[in-house]
């Protein structure tokens, strides 16, 4: 019984002693963290304010090591988390073929972003080389790739349009000069009888690692209308008649079939057409037939077709 009691007391003493040691270590640790130290820390670099004429290459340094004087608490933070530092690229200088930021400029920029209780003592380099290159820019037209199948008696009213109709590209001159157009991803539309609008991705050429495009998507759209037919009787005009003669054609007017939207057909009249027969086409040959040609027709129509391609004629002396 006495032995069990002594063992219980010894276990309690051991727990109390362990707790005492833990508290002592924690107090020592806190005391040391509050003291001032000089040590090194790494910072992740975030480049910003690039001039319009320059682009950032893939070989730029992404971190820098700095010697700091601050409390142990701050160093503990920097050891666990790599602090991000903004680098203002607009202050770069071009020296011996490279774009560089001097040590003085780097220290000034970093000092402005560090806490007041942190002193920046030194950096791991005398200058920072920034991988920049000169760029050109130009606008490249976007070409829509659309396989459109319309429902019977429907037409595409106007052209297929793209918004935006072009993309701005920035990059080395030798890269962007090779680009003539940018195509959209392919769209297949079947049995269409209404206006359409589709958002598509742009397909960029390969090998343009250093070029940047202003947009990556575009909208392809078009207007679809139902069409109808209307017949117009248009008089035939004869050109190049020999002096002192007149030409009578049989018939003196021909039928023109016009296909367009119902709204457009209401606006069209016979005066919008001009059908001519050129007597000079005979070139002295004996014939009683002249070929017809449409020399004037209305805009915004789907199809125009002559029902007869020739007329007979009689040459009469005046």
Beta strands, then each sheet from edge to edge (+ up, - down):
strand 1: 36-48
strand 2: 54-56
strand 3: 63-71
strand 4: 83-88
strand 5: 93-95
strand 6: 98-102
strand 7: 119-123
strand 8: 127-130
strand 9: 132-134
strand 10: 136-143
strand 11: 146-150
strand 12: 154-156
strand 13: 161-163
strand 14: 166-171
strand 15: 182-184
strand 16: 187-192
strand 17: 196-203
strand 18: 212-213
strand 19: 217-222
strand 20: 224-239
strand 21: 245-250
strand 22: 253-261
strand 23: 274-278
strand 24: 289-296
strand 25: 303-306
strand 26: 310-317
sheet 1: 4+ 1+ 3- 7+
sheet 2: 2+ 9-
sheet 3: 5+ 6- 8+
sheet 4: 13+ 19- 17+ 15- 10- 14+ 18-
sheet 5: 11+ 16+
sheet 6: 12+ 20- 22+ 25-
sheet 7: 12+ 20- 23- 24+ 26- 21+
end
